[in-house]
Every structure is written in structure tokens, then in C-alpha cells.
Amino acid sequence: MADELAEDIITRIKKYAEAGGDEITTKTDLTALGIHSLELTEIIFDLEEAYGIEIEMNTVDAWSNLKNVGDIVEAVRELIAKKEA
């Protein structure tokens, strides 16, 4: 079962995913959701605003580091932890 942060991020990602398909989990690949560079950039802006964090990456870095929903969840979790430290 996903935790509260993961569930919130999945809910946000659903707004950008193509309609249809299976349930989104942390193992779901971003490309399987039809999420490409523009959508990923919008998701990143949404997450930065929602959690008061700054995700420092350009689109190339984003695609090399973020392959699935779980990667986004862990990246956000780390940034929140750094902010609170």
C-alpha cells in the first residue's frame, strides 16, 4: 500500500496522464501514461508549488533520472527531508 505522499503525487500525476489504462502505482512507467517532457515539466512545477520545494533539473536530466512514478515520489520525499533538516 502506498503512503500518503505517494498517493497525493499519484493523484497529481493522473491530471497529466492520458485517459484510460490501468491503475497508477509507484511502479508505473511515465511513458506508459503518455507523460513526456512537457507534461513532466508541468508535474514538476505542480509538485514544487504543492510542497514548497525546488526540483533542480532540466528536461534531459529529468528523463534520465525519473522513469516511473516511484522515482518522482522518492525525489520529492528527499527534497522535503532536506527542506525540513
MOLINTA-V753377 format. One record per pair of residues at least 12 apart in sequence whose ideal C-beta (glycine too) atoms are under 6 Angstrom apart, sorted by the first residue. I is the first residue (numbers start at 0). J is the second residue. D is the distance in Angstrom with one decimal. If there is no record, write none. Layout:
i=I j=J d=D
i=I j=J d=D
//
This chain:
i=5 j=25 d=5.6
i=5 j=72 d=4.7
i=8 j=72 d=5.2
i=9 j=23 d=5.1
i=11 j=45 d=5.5
i=15 j=34 d=5.9
i=15 j=38 d=4.4
i=15 j=42 d=5.6
i=16 j=32 d=3.8
i=17 j=33 d=3.4
i=25 j=68 d=5.0
i=25 j=69 d=3.4
i=25 j=72 d=5.8
i=26 j=67 d=5.9
i=27 j=67 d=5.9
i=27 j=68 d=4.9
i=28 j=67 d=5.0
i=36 j=58 d=4.6
i=39 j=61 d=5.5
i=46 j=75 d=5.6
i=50 j=79 d=5.8
i=52 j=78 d=4.1
i=52 j=82 d=5.9
//
